[in-house]
Amino acid sequence: MSAERAPLRLLLVEDNPDDAAVILLALRRAGIPTEPRRVDTPGDLRAALARGGWDLVISDYHLPEFNGPEAHAITRQVDDDIPFILVSGAVGEATVVEAMRLGIDDYLMKDNLKRLPSAVERAIQARDERRARRAAEASIQRRDAILSAIGLAARRLMAALDWREQIEAMLEEIGTAADVDRAYLLSLRGDGQGLAGGHVEWAGPGAEPRAIGPDLQGFAELLGEGEPLYGPVDGLPPALRSRLQERNVQSIAIVPIEVDGKPWGTIGFDVCRARREWSTVELEALRIAADTIGAAIKRAQVKANLNLQLERLNALRKIDRAIAASLDLQVTLDVVLDQVTRMLDVTAASILLLSPETHEFEYAAGRGVFDHAFRRAPVRLGEGHAGRAALERCAVHVLDLHGAAPARSREALMPRELAEYHALPLIAKNEVRGVLEIFCGRSSDPDEEWRDFAATLAGQAAIAIDNSRMLAELTQSNADLRLAYETTLEGWSRALDLRDNETQGHTARVAALTVVLGRSMGMSSEEIVHLRRGALLHDIGKMGIPDAILHKPGPLDEEEWEVMRRHPVYAYELLSPISYLRPALVIPHLHHERWDGSGYPLGLRGEEIPLAARVFAVVDVWDALTSARPYRGKVAEERVREIIREGAGTDFDPRVVEAFLRLDLARERSSLQAGGAR
C-alpha cells in the first residue's frame, strides 16, 4: 500500500474500545491509514451513517443493544454500497453462512485478524467495481436514451420547413435523456445558416438559464481543431473555468458541429448537480447529436437521403423478418419482390430458381405484367441475359430490352412496356441459387447507390432461397432418419416373432391395437409414437431367454419361470442406453406389472404403473387369448372380454378396461390384421 493513500473513513460498530483498538492496529500495521469513528448503539449508527462519506463499516457480532446482522441491515437501509465486514469471537459455522447469505462482505474472527487488511482491500475493491459497473450501466442507459431522443428529434428536424423551429424541443429531449441541467446550441456563423442571437438554450427543472454569450469565444478557441471539450470544469483553462464555476457548472460536454466540412458551432451540456466524468459511449452519442444537427442544416439534401435510407433499412428488416418467420419460400420471395419494386421504383421484377440437376431456371415468383408464355419460357444456364448473369456471376444491365432480342428468345416474350433490364445472380455460400430480374418502364442510368441496394436485395433473396433449401434438406433428412428408426424397430419386432414360432404376427397386432386404445384414452400424438414403439419392442427382453426355456413344449418349472421373468429386466438393460427409445421403455420393462401389485419385475401397483404399460397389458392379454397356440385353440372373444372385465381392479387398470370394452374391434379389424395402426 502507498503511504500517501487517503485515510480510510472507517465506521466501527464496537462496544469494546480495546477490540476497536486491535482492529485499528491491524490496519495501521498493514499500511492502511484510517479516520475511524466508533459507535455501539443503533441510534448512533444511524446518525453516523446519515452524515455520509464512510468508506467501510466493521462491526462486532455481539453488541449490548443489537447484533452484527442488525447493524448490517441498518447500514443497508441508509447506503447499500458501503462495504460491511463482520468480526466476532467464536461462533458456529451456521452463523457465518447466514451472515454471508445476508450479503456481508466478509466475516473474521477477533482472535485471528491476519486476514483483515486483505479483506478490507477486497471489500473496497468490490465496492469500486460495483460503482464502476453501475456508472458504466448508467452511462450506457444515458447513451441509449440520447440515441432514442436523437432519433425522435431527427425525424422532426427533417420534416420541419425550418429546422430552427425544432431546436429548443430537441435540446430539451436530448438534455433530459443525457440527465443534464442545461443544453444549448451555439452558432459561430452569420451567413444565414446560423441562429438568431447566436444561441438557443434549454434549462432543466431547478436550473437557471445562463448568459452564454461571454463564453462563446472561449469555446470557439478550444474547439477550433474539431475535437469535443468535456469533463469537470476544474480541468479547463482558468478564465473559462472561473466563468463556468460562477454559474455553478461542475461538468460540461461541448461537441463541435460541422457543415460541409467547416466549423458551424457547438452543441453543449452543463451538469450542475455533480462532478460527472463523460464516458466514451456518451460522447459518441453526443457526437451523433452534433452530426444530426449539422445534417439538419442541409435539410433539403439530407432529408431526401435520410428518408430513403430509413426506408431501405425498413425494407431489409421486413425481408429479414420474412426469412426468420416464414417456412414458406413463396411467402418470403413475395416480400422480397414487394420491396424490390417499391424501393427501387421499378415496373416489374421476377425471381428465377436454378435447378442443380438440369441447370435450368424455373420462374418462382414475380411482380408485374408477365404472361403465361413468359413465365414458362425456358432459361438455361449461360443462355439469355439471366443465364449469362448466373454463369458469369455478375450483374447484367440492358438499356434497350427489345433492341436486339432474337425472335424466339425469352427476351422477345417480355412485355413491350418494359424498356430497361437488370439481372443479378443470387449467390449464397458461393453457390448460384437463381437470378433476380428487375424491369424498368423507361431507360435510366441508375447511380451506384441504387445498384448497391439492388445487390443487397439480391443477397437477401439468395439467403432466403438457401435457408429454404437447407430447411427442406433437413426436414427430409429427419424424415429419412425417423423412417429408418421405425423400420429398424419393425424389423426387430418381426425377428422376435420369428424366434418364437407360437407368436408370429403377435407384435404387429398388439402394436396396432395398443395405438387404437391409447388414442381412445386421449393420449397425445407424441405419447402415441412412444406407445407404438414400446409395443413393437415389448418382448425384446426375450432375446436374453435361452431357447430351451422359450421353446419348451410343456409347462415351465419354478426355476425356469424365474429366468423367464427376467426378460423385462433384460429389455431395460438393452434399451435404456438408447436415448431415442427411453420414452418407449415403460412397456418392455413394465408390461407384466399388475394393478394389485402382484406383477413383476418391480411389483408396482395402481397408478405407480405408467399409463402406457397399463394400456398395453390389456391388449397383450386380449391378443394372446384370441390367438391360437399349439397347446390350445383360440378363446372366444366374448369369453376374453369376460376375463378382462373380471381382471379389472386386480390385473388391470379399471379405467383402461372400461375404455377397451368400449372399442368397436370389428371396425378396427382390417387395420389390425394389416398390422398397422400408426
N, C-alpha and C positions, 0 to 999 in steps of 0.2 A: 504494500500500500504506500502511496506517496504521502510524505509528511505534510505536504501542503494541501491536502484534500480538505474540503469544507467540513466542519464538525457535523456529526450526525445528530439531528434533533430527535432525541430518544425520550419516549414516554414510558416510564417504568411503573407497572401496576404491582406494587410490592409493599407489604406492611412491615417487613423486617429491614431496617436500614443496613444491617450487616450484609444480608443477602444481596441487597441492591449494590452495595459497595463491591462485593465479589464480582458481580456481573460487569460493573463498570471497569474494574481492574482487568478482567479477562479481555475486554475490548481494547483498553488502553495498551496492554502488552502486545496486542496484535496490530498496533498502529492505527486504530480506528478512533479518531477523536470524537467526542460526544458533547452535546449540550443537553444534559438529562433533566428530567423532572419526575419526581416520584409522587404517585397518588395511591390511595388504598381504599377508597370508597366509590360506590357507583356515581354519586353526585360529583365528586372531584374529577372522576374520569370523564364524565360528560362535559363538565366545564372546561377541562383542558382540551378535549377534542374540539369543542366549539371554537376555541381560539385558532385552531388550524395550524398548518405548517409542519406537522410531525412527519418524520421520515420513517419511524419504526415504533412499534409497541412491543414491549417484552413484559409478559405477565406471569406472576406466580399462579399455580393452580388453586391453592387453598388460601383464601383470604377471610378475614373475620366476617364481613358483611356479604360477600358474594364469592364466586369462584372464577377460574380462568375462562371456561366456555361462556359464562355470562358476560365477562369482560369483553370477550371476542364479539359477542352479539351486540353489545353496546357500541363497540368500535365500528362494526359494520353498518349499524344504523346511521352513524354520523358520516363515515367515509369508508366505502367498500374497497378502497385501493391501498390503504395503509398496510404494510406487511405486519403480521402478527405472529410472534413466537411465544410459545408456552414453555415455562420451566417449572419443575416441581421436584419434590422428593420422590420416594419410591411409590409408584402406582402400578396398577395391573395393566397387562397388555391390552385388555378391552378398553380401558380408559384412553390409552394412546390412540388406538384405532378409531374410537369415537371422535376424539379431538381432530384427527386428520380428516375424518369424514365431514366435519363441520367446516372445513376449509382453512384450518390453521396452517400457517406456512411451515412450521417445524415444531418439534417437541424435544426438549432436552432435560436431562436430569441435573439437579443442582450440584450433585457431588461429582459431576463429570462435564465441565463446561469447555473442554478442549475444542468441541465442535462449534462453539458459539460464534467465533469470528466468521468461519466459513458459512455457517447457517445464516448469519446476518448478510453476508455478501450475496449469497444465493437469493435470499428474500428480496433484497434491494434490486438485484439484477432482474428477478422475475417481475417485480413491480415496474421497473423501467421498460422491460419488454412488453408488459401489458399496456403501459401508457403509449409506447411507440406503436403497438399494434392498433390500439384504439385511435390514435392520431392518424395512422395510415388509413384505417377504415373510414374515419370521418372525412379525411381528405378525398378518398375515392367517392364517398357519398356526395360531397360537395361538387366534385368533378362531374359526376353523373347528373346531379341537379342542374349544374351550369349548362351542360350539353343539352339537357332537355329544354331548359329555358331558351337557349340559343336557337334550338330547332323551332320553337314556337315563334320567337321573335323574327327569325329569318323569313318565315312564311309571311308575316305581316309586313316586313320591310320590302319584300319582293312584290307584294300585292299593292302597296301604297303608291298613290300617284306621286307623293313627295316623301321620301324616306325620312326627312326631318320630323315629320308629324308623329312618327312612331318611336323616336329615340328615347323620350322620357319613360314611356311604358317599358321599353326594352331594358333600360338601365335598372328600373325597379325589379323586373323579373330576374335579371342576372345577378343584381346585388343581393336580392333575397335568397336566391339559390346559393350564392357564394358565402352567405352569412356574414356580410359586411355592414358597416354603418352608413357608408356613403358610396355612391358610384357616379362617375362623371365622364363626360366626353369633352376633350379639348381639341380645338381646331387651330392649326397653325397657318391655314391658307386663307387668303382673301380674294380668291379668283372666282367667286360664285359657287364654289364647291364646299365652302366652309360653313360654319354655324354663325347665326346672328348672335353677336355679343361674344363670340369665340368659344362658348362652352354651354353645356346643358348638364344639370346636376340633379341627382335624386338623393334624398336623405331618409334613412330608415327611422322607425319609431324611436323616439328619445334622442335622436341625433340632430344637431343644429346644422343647417347649411353653412358652408364656409366660403369666404371670398376666394375664389380660385385664381383670379387674375394675377395677383402678385407672384404666384408660384409658377406661372406658365413658362416664363423664360428659363427658370431653373430646370424645369422638366425638359424643355426643349434641348437645352445644352447636354443634359445627361443622356438623352435618348437619341442623340444625333447619329449614333452608329447603328441604330435599328434594334438594339437589344433591350429587353424589358428591365425595369427597375423595380426591385421587390425586396421585402423583408422588413424587419424592425427599423424604425426611423433612426435609432441611435447609430446605425451604420452608414447614414447618409452624410454628405458634406455638411459642415457646421451651419452654414447660412440657411440651407434648405431644412435641415433638421430642426433648427430653432423655430422656424415659421410653422412647421407641422406640429411641434410639441405645444406651441401656443394654442393650437386648435384641438388639443387633446388627441392627436393622432399617434397611435403606437406602432402601427404597421401599415405599409402601403404595397400596392402592386400596380405598376404603371406599364402598359404594353403599347408599343408604337403601332400606328395604323399607316399602311402604305396604300397608295392608289397609283396604278401604272408604274410601280417600282419607285415611287417618290414618296418622301415623308408627307403625311397629311395631318396627323395629330396623334392623340393618345386616348385610350380608354383607361380609367384609373379607378382604384378602390381603396377606401380608407377603413381601417379597423381601429376603433377607439376603446373597445372593452377589454382587449387582451393583447399581449405581445405574440403575434402569430408568425410562425415560420411557414412560408408558402411551399407546398410540395411541387415536385416536377409535374405530376398529373394535373394539379390545379392550374399551374402556369400554362400547360399545354391547352387546357380548356379556355383559359383567358386569351391565349393566342388565337384560338378559334373564334372567340368573340370579336377580337380585333379584325381578323380576316373577314368575318361576316359583315362587319360594318363597312370595311373597305370595299367589299363586293357590292354592298347595297348602294354605295355612292355611284357606282357604274350600273345603276339599276336596269336600264333598258337591255343592255347586253347580257348581264348576268342572270336577270330574271328568266329570260327565254332559255338560256343554257341550263340553269339550275332546275327549272321545271322539267326540262327534257331529261336530265339525269335522274331526277327523282322518279319520273315515270318509267324510265328504263330499269331502274333498280326494283321498282314495284313489279314490273313485268317479269324480271328474273325471279323475284320472290314468288310470284304466282306459279311460275313454272316449277320452281323448287318444291313448292307445296304440292303441286300436282304429282310430281315424281315421288314424293315421300308418302302421299296419302292414297294414291290410287294404284291398284294392281292391274288395272286395265290399260294397256298401252294405247288403245284408241282414244281413251279419255285424255291421257297426257298429251298425245300428239295434237288433239284438237285444241288444247290450251296453248301449246307451242305455236300453232298456226294462227290462233287468235292474236297472240302477242306479236308475231311476225308482221301480220297485215296491219295491225294498229300502230305499232311503234315505228315501223319502217315506212309507214304511209304508202303501201303498195296495193295494187289492184287484186292480186291473187297470189297464192302460194300453195305448194304441194310438197309432200314427203314421199320419196321412193325408198323401199327397203330392198337391200341386196340379199339374194339367196346364195349362201355359200356353196350350195350343191350345184346350182345351174348357172351361177354367175349372171343371172338376170335380175332386173329390178321389178318389183311389184308396186303398183300405186297403193299407198297405205292410207293417206288422208289428204284432204285438200280444202282450200277456201277459194272461191271464185267461180268463174264461168267455164267449167270443164265439162265437156260432153262425154258420153259413154265411150265413144271411139278413142278419145284421147286417153281416158283412164286405162283402157285395155291395150293401148299400143305397146308393143314390146320394146324394152330397153335393155341392151346387153352392155356388159362392162366394156368400156373403151369405145362404144358407139354413141353418136349423138353428143349433145352438149353435156347431158347428165352423166353419161357413161365415161366421157373424157375427164370430167371433174373427179369422178371416183378413181379412175385408173391413174391419173396424174397427181391425185391427192392435193389439188389446188382449186381455188375458185375460178369459175369461168364466167366471163361477162360478155354479153352480146348486146350491142346497142340497137341493132335492127334485127328483130327476131325473125322476120319473114323475108329479109332481103335475099338470102342465099339458101333457103331451105329446099332440099330435094323434094320432088313432087310427092313421093310416097313415104316420106320420113315422118317421124313423130312430130318434128317441129312444124311440118306443114299442117298438122291437125290442130295446132294451138290456135285458140280464138284470135280473130283478126284485131280485136280491140286491144290486145296485149302487144306492146311495142318492144320493151326492153326486158332482158332476161339475165338472171344470175343463178348459177348453180354452185352450191357449196357442199363439199364432201362431208359426211357425218362420220367422224373418226373417234373411236373410243378404244383405249388400250392398244393403240397402234393398229387397229383393225377397222376397215371401212365397213360401216353398218348400213349406209344408204346415202341419199342425196337430198338436200333441201333446195327446192326450186322457188325462186322469187320472180314474180312478173309485175312489170310496171306498165301502166296505161300510156305513158308517154316517155320518150327518151330523156334521160337526165344524166348528170355527171355527179354521182354521189361522192361526198367527201370521205376522207379517211375514217372519220369518226363513225359515219354510217356503216362503212364496210366492217369496221372493227366490231360494232354492235351486232351486225348481221352474223359475223363469225361466232360471236358469243352465243347468240341464239341457236346457231347450228350446233355448237358444242353442247348446249343444254339438251337439244333434241337427241344428239348422239348418246348422252348419258342416259336419257330416258329409255332409248331403244336397248342399250346394253344392259340396264337394270332389268328390263322386262325379259330379255333373253336369258340372263342369269337366273332370274326367278323361275322361268319356265323349265330351265335345265335342272335347277334344284328341286322343283316340285316333281319332275319326272324321276329324278334320282331317288327321292324319298319314296315315291310310289313303287319304283322298282325294288328298292331295298325292303319295303314293307311286304311286297308280294313275295320276295324271296324268303323272308322270315315265315310268312304264313304257309308257303309251300313246304318249307322245311318242317314246320310243325305238323302239317298234314302227313308228310312223309314219315315222320316219327310215329304218328298215331297208327298209320297203316302197317308199319313194321311191327308195332306192338301187337296188332290184331293178328298178323301173320304168325307171330311167335306162339300165340295162344289160339289154336285152331277152333276152340269152342266159342270164341267171342268175335269171330270175323264180322266186320260191319258194326260192331257194338259202339266203337268210339265215335264214328261219324254220326250215328243215330243219336247218341246221348248228347253230343255237342250241339246238334240241331235242336233237339227238344229243350235243352237247357237254355239256349238263347230265347226260344219262344216263351218259356216260363219266366225267365228273367225280365223280358220286356213287359210281360203281363203284370209284373210286380213293380213296374215303374223304374227299373234300373236305367241309368243314363247310358248314352251311346258309348262313352269311354269305358264304363263298367262292363257293358256287354262285350266289348272287344276282349277284355281280360277274362271275362267269364267263358267265352268260347275257347280261348287259348288254354285255360285251365282244364276245361272239359276234354279237349283233344289230348292233353298230357296227363289225364287223371291216373292212368295206370303205368306211367313211365318208370315208377319205382320198381315194378316187377322185373325190370331188366336185371336187378340185383338178386332175384329169386332163382335158385337152381332149377333147371328143367325137371329134375326128379320130383321136386315138390310141386312146381307149377303144372306139370302134365300128369300128375299122379291120378290114375283112374279111380281110385277109391277114396274114402274119407282120409283127411289128414289127422295124424295124431297130435297130441298137445305140443310136442317139441316142434313138429313141422308147422303148426299154427303160429308158434312164436316167431319162426322165421318168416312166415307169410305176412304177419302183422308188421314186419319191419319195412314193408315196401313204401308206406308213406314217408318214413324217415329217409329211405334211400332217395325218394323223389325230392325231398327238401335238400338233401346234400348235393344232389345232382344239379338242381335248377337254381338254388339260391345264389351261386356266384354269377349268374347271368342276369344283369340288371334289367335287361329288356323284359325278362319273364317274371321278375319278382312280384309284380301286381297280380299275376295269374297263379301264383304258387299256392294260394289257400286251398284250391280244390285238390291238386295232387297230394298235398300234405294233410288236409283235414277232412276229406270227404267221408271218412269212416267214423268221425265223431258222431255221437248220438245226443239227442235233445236232453235226455235224462242223465247224461254224463257217463253212460256205460260204454262209450266208444273208445277208439284208440286213434293216434298214439298218445295224446295228451290228456284224455279224459275230460275234455271241455264239456260244459253243459249250457243249455239255453242260448242266450244271445252272446255268450262268450265265443260261440262258433260263428265265424264270418258268414254273412248272408250268402255269398257265392257258394260256400261249401254246403250250407243248408239246402239251397235250391238244388244243387247237383245231387245230393244224397237221395232225394225223392225220385229224380229222373233215373238215376242209376238202378235203383230197385225196380222201377217200372220196366226198364228195358231188359234187365236180367230175367225177370219173371215172365215177360211176354215173348221172350226169345227161346227157341228150342235148344236143349243141351243134350249131349249123348246119353246122359243118365236120366233125362226126363223130357217130356214134351212141353209145349207152350202152356202156360197157365192162362185161363180165360181172362179177358180184360176186366170183366165185371168183378171177378174174384180178386184180381190185382188191386182194383180200386178199393175193395173192402179191406184188403191187407194194409194198404197205405192209409186208409181212413182210421183203421184200428191203431196204426202206429203213431198217429198224431199225439203229441204230448209225451211220448216215450222215445221212439226212434227219430221222429221228425218234428220240425217246427210246425205247429198247428196252422199258422198263417200261410206257410208255403203249401201245406197240404190243401188248404181251402182254395188257394189260387190254382193249384194243379188240377183239382177236381172240377174247376170251372172251365178248363180248357176244352175247346172243341177239337179233339185229337183227330177226328175224321177229316176235318177241314185242313189240318196240318199234315196229313199223312203223306201226300205226294212229295212235299219238300223234305220230310223226314226220311222217306225211302231213298231220295236222291242224296241224302247225307248232307244237306246243305243249308240250313237257315243261317244267315250270316249277318 
